[in-house]
Amino acid sequence: MLDLASPSVFPSAEWKERKALQEAHNAEVATALAAGQPAPAAPAALATPLPTPAEQGLSAEAVVEAKLVQLIRLCRVDARIDARAQQIVLASEASAVYQHIIDKTKSIAYRATQLVHVIDKKVATRNQEIEAAND
């Protein structure tokens, strides 16, 4: 079973600092190139590679499972990972038909009002054109 509190599975502080450093360097390069200057050299901290999950003693399954947990949390999906069966079980909520109809028709009044305003503007413009032509 995967220990989700394990800091080695999720991005470390070192990884986050390096990512911020890389983004800052990328911004400096873009600014220099836009000004017609040569790109500055990358900082020495970006030259050394971060350890891979295998070098940290993590199996590929643990890394994949951790990424799936992150994805499930990010998407706010009601799901669980069955490690024994190696499956992701998604729970689905059966919504009532009337609730589905309410959700689909919530913005009808707003859209109808917007349509009336557009039509009123076109009618007013057309009436002004007709009056201008009659004068």
CYANA upper distance limits for C-alpha pairs under 8 A (distance plus 0.5 A):
  1 MET  CA     83 ALA  CA      7.91
  2 LEU  CA     62 ALA  CA      6.72
  2 LEU  CA     65 GLU  CA      8.03
  2 LEU  CA     66 ALA  CA      8.07
  4 LEU  CA      9 VAL  CA      8.24
  4 LEU  CA     66 ALA  CA      7.50
  6 SER  CA     10 PHE  CA      7.86
  7 PRO  CA     11 PRO  CA      7.82
  7 PRO  CA     12 SER  CA      6.98
  8 SER  CA     12 SER  CA      7.20
  8 SER  CA     56 GLN  CA      7.81
  9 VAL  CA     53 PRO  CA      8.11
  9 VAL  CA     58 LEU  CA      8.17
  9 VAL  CA     62 ALA  CA      8.19
  9 VAL  CA     63 VAL  CA      6.76
  9 VAL  CA     66 ALA  CA      7.13
 10 PHE  CA     66 ALA  CA      7.90
 11 PRO  CA     15 TRP  CA      6.34
 11 PRO  CA     16 LYS  CA      7.14
 12 SER  CA     16 LYS  CA      6.79
 13 ALA  CA     17 GLU  CA      6.57
 14 GLU  CA     18 ARG  CA      6.61
 15 TRP  CA     19 LYS  CA      6.61
 15 TRP  CA     50 LEU  CA      7.93
 16 LYS  CA     20 ALA  CA      6.74
 17 GLU  CA     21 LEU  CA      6.62
 18 ARG  CA     22 GLN  CA      6.52
 18 ARG  CA     45 ALA  CA      8.05
 18 ARG  CA     46 LEU  CA      7.41
 19 LYS  CA     23 GLU  CA      6.68
 20 ALA  CA     24 ALA  CA      6.67
 21 LEU  CA     25 HIS  CA      6.63
 21 LEU  CA     46 LEU  CA      8.35
 22 GLN  CA     26 ASN  CA      6.57
 22 GLN  CA     46 LEU  CA      7.70
 23 GLU  CA     27 ALA  CA      6.74
 24 ALA  CA     28 GLU  CA      6.81
 25 HIS  CA     29 VAL  CA      6.68
 25 HIS  CA     42 ALA  CA      7.28
 25 HIS  CA     43 PRO  CA      8.33
 26 ASN  CA     30 ALA  CA      6.67
 27 ALA  CA     31 THR  CA      6.64
 28 GLU  CA     32 ALA  CA      6.60
 28 GLU  CA     39 ALA  CA      8.27
 28 GLU  CA     40 PRO  CA      7.86
 29 VAL  CA     33 LEU  CA      6.56
 29 VAL  CA     39 ALA  CA      5.54
 29 VAL  CA     40 PRO  CA      6.74
 30 ALA  CA     34 ALA  CA      6.52
 30 ALA  CA     39 ALA  CA      8.36
 31 THR  CA     35 ALA  CA      6.75
 32 ALA  CA     36 GLY  CA      6.81
 32 ALA  CA     37 GLN  CA      5.52
 32 ALA  CA     38 PRO  CA      6.79
 32 ALA  CA     39 ALA  CA      6.22
 32 ALA  CA     40 PRO  CA      8.03
 33 LEU  CA     37 GLN  CA      5.93
 33 LEU  CA     38 PRO  CA      6.79
 33 LEU  CA     39 ALA  CA      6.69
 42 ALA  CA     46 LEU  CA      7.19
 42 ALA  CA     47 ALA  CA      8.18
 43 PRO  CA     47 ALA  CA      7.71
 44 ALA  CA     48 THR  CA      7.95
 51 PRO  CA     55 GLU  CA      6.26
 51 PRO  CA     56 GLN  CA      7.09
 52 THR  CA     56 GLN  CA      6.90
 53 PRO  CA     57 GLY  CA      6.94
 53 PRO  CA     58 LEU  CA      5.73
 53 PRO  CA     59 SER  CA      7.72
 53 PRO  CA     60 ALA  CA      8.12
 53 PRO  CA     63 VAL  CA      7.80
 54 ALA  CA     58 LEU  CA      5.68
 54 ALA  CA     59 SER  CA      6.77
 54 ALA  CA     60 ALA  CA      7.96
 58 LEU  CA     62 ALA  CA      6.88
 58 LEU  CA     63 VAL  CA      7.43
 59 SER  CA     63 VAL  CA      7.05
 60 ALA  CA     64 VAL  CA      6.64
 61 GLU  CA     65 GLU  CA      6.46
 62 ALA  CA     66 ALA  CA      6.59
 63 VAL  CA     67 LYS  CA      6.71
 64 VAL  CA     68 LEU  CA      6.66
 65 GLU  CA     69 VAL  CA      6.70
 66 ALA  CA     70 GLN  CA      6.76
 67 LYS  CA     71 LEU  CA      6.67
 68 LEU  CA     72 ILE  CA      6.56
 69 VAL  CA     73 ARG  CA      6.63
 70 GLN  CA     74 LEU  CA      6.49
 71 LEU  CA     75 CYS  CA      6.57
 72 ILE  CA     76 ARG  CA      6.45
 72 ILE  CA     77 VAL  CA      6.07
 72 ILE  CA     78 ASP  CA      8.21
 72 ILE  CA     79 ALA  CA      7.43
 73 ARG  CA     77 VAL  CA      7.24
 77 VAL  CA     90 LEU  CA      8.05
 78 ASP  CA     90 LEU  CA      6.63
 78 ASP  CA     91 ALA  CA      6.01
 78 ASP  CA     92 SER  CA      8.06
 79 ALA  CA     88 ILE  CA      7.34
 79 ALA  CA     89 VAL  CA      6.01
 79 ALA  CA     90 LEU  CA      4.82
 79 ALA  CA     91 ALA  CA      6.23
 80 ARG  CA     88 ILE  CA      6.36
 80 ARG  CA     89 VAL  CA      5.86
 80 ARG  CA     90 LEU  CA      7.18
 81 ILE  CA     86 GLN  CA      7.89
 81 ILE  CA     87 GLN  CA      6.53
 81 ILE  CA     88 ILE  CA      5.07
 81 ILE  CA     89 VAL  CA      6.72
 82 ASP  CA     86 GLN  CA      6.08
 82 ASP  CA     87 GLN  CA      5.70
 82 ASP  CA     88 ILE  CA      6.53
 82 ASP  CA     89 VAL  CA      7.56
 83 ALA  CA     87 GLN  CA      7.21
 95 SER  CA     99 GLN  CA      7.13
 95 SER  CA    100 HIS  CA      7.38
 96 ALA  CA    100 HIS  CA      6.99
 97 VAL  CA    101 ILE  CA      6.82
 98 TYR  CA    102 ILE  CA      6.69
 99 GLN  CA    103 ASP  CA      6.67
100 HIS  CA    104 LYS  CA      6.76
101 ILE  CA    105 THR  CA      6.64
102 ILE  CA    106 LYS  CA      6.47
107 SER  CA    111 ARG  CA      6.65
108 ILE  CA    112 ALA  CA      6.49
109 ALA  CA    113 THR  CA      6.70
110 TYR  CA    114 GLN  CA      6.76
111 ARG  CA    115 LEU  CA      6.65
112 ALA  CA    116 VAL  CA      6.72
113 THR  CA    117 HIS  CA      6.84
114 GLN  CA    118 VAL  CA      6.84
115 LEU  CA    119 ILE  CA      6.72
116 VAL  CA    120 ASP  CA      6.55
117 HIS  CA    121 LYS  CA      6.71
118 VAL  CA    122 LYS  CA      6.84
119 ILE  CA    123 VAL  CA      6.61
120 ASP  CA    124 ALA  CA      6.56
121 LYS  CA    125 THR  CA      6.60
122 LYS  CA    126 ARG  CA      6.56
123 VAL  CA    127 ASN  CA      6.56
124 ALA  CA    128 GLN  CA      6.70
125 THR  CA    129 GLU  CA      6.78
126 ARG  CA    130 ILE  CA      6.74
127 ASN  CA    131 GLU  CA      6.63
128 GLN  CA    132 ALA  CA      6.53
129 GLU  CA    133 ALA  CA      6.63
130 ILE  CA    134 ASN  CA      6.73
131 GLU  CA    135 ASP  CA      6.81
